Amino acid sequence: MILNIRIDSRSIALLAIFAAMVIALEIIPIPLLTDIPLFAGFTFDPTGIPITLIFLMLGSVFGLILIPIMWISIAYRNLIGSIFKGFAEFYTLLGLIVAKMILKKRSYDWKVALPTYVAFGVVFRVVLMYVSNIFLIQWLYMAPPEVALALSASFVLPNFIQAIVNVLIGILIFIIIPENLLIEGRLGKYGYDGDRIYEEISEDESELSSDND
């Protein structure tokens, strides 16, 4: 598998904008709006939405870059919270990457892609966080195994809802972006994969012209 990493100025600028958005959401949380506290330190927040968006716009590598940026934004004030959040968002993004690999050319057939992305993002986050939380709670809080199991189980529903919110809203925002902006920004299917499509079309047109001659 060859990763096409975009290094053009437009892509870097977009990454910087989304990184700033993630940092702002974590450094300046708005209580009951962008930071809804639940229990045991768990909060609902929209930080995962920019990560989903940058994944759809620029690809997996850019999504992965935002994870450590988010982690640092939380770690300076809440190291333990940043560890849980880092794992959770990484697992969600991992689910999206696997879903994209399975979908291949159907990545932008949203009737199929949207439920697939949501399902993989949710399953990866919920299942892997359930397992990870068991170990993290014991390690970070010195909790006995039975307490860690109970607490980890209590986080299943919040993680389930958070994953749906992150992935679904991120995709819906991406879908409503006008196509001319996607083309101009070389985003989504108009990025590297789009280059190959344009090249294939050009080759086909050249062959047709040759045949007609």
Salt bridges, closest charged atoms under 4 A:
ASP8 OD1 - ARG6 NE 3.66
GLU26 OE1 - ARG77 NH2 3.33
ASP45 OD1 - LYS85 NZ 2.89
GLU89 OE2 - LYS85 NZ 2.98
GLU89 OE2 - ARG125 NH1 3.26
ASP109 OD2 - ARG106 NH2 3.35
ASP193 OD1 - ARG196 NH1 2.90
ASP195 OD1 - ARG186 NH2 2.06
